[in-house]
Amino acid sequence: MKRDGLQGATFGIMEAIVMVLGVVTWLSVMDNKLLLVTSILVIGLSDAFANAAAFHVSEETETKHSKKEIIRSTLFCFGGTFLTFGVLVLPLLLLPFGLRTLIIITWVFAIVLIVLLADFIARLNKQKRVKLITEYVLLGVVVSVLCYFLAELVKRIVV
């Protein structure tokens, strides 16, 4: 299997999932759907560009990739990041539920995407699937918990 660009795509997808989990959990404390959706989209766009730029520089630093490989990985990183943000904001835009329910749906959807990504990478690299899935899900859960408590702390201090 040709893996050209795959590293950039998987990097962008995983990073976007974890970022959305953090943002959704953090902004759930504010209880404002417009703020939540707008933040995810704005952060998604800026994060996609930042990821792509950082990934590009990282690949060039290794000095073992051709210019074509670097450009392909950079584009896949941007696409993976931005597309994942877009997919994860869809429940918030399209489903007719209250904000709390939408946040739970988005959170569950993000965890499912993490499981699918971990399963894909485990199969690709012939790793133990359960171990990798557990590791990736744990990363997402830790980010969510930390962001929730940080948001609650800031809310108590500021409000």
Buried (B, 14 or more C-beta within 10 A) or exposed (E): EEEBBBBBBBBBBBBBBBBBBBBBBBBBBBEEBEEBBEBBBEBBBEBBEBBBEBBBEBBEEEEEBEEEBBBBBBBBBBBBBBBBBBBBBEBBEEEEEEBEEBBBBBBEBBBEBBBBBBBBBBEEEEEEBEEBBEEBBEBBBEBBEEBBEBBEEEEEEEE
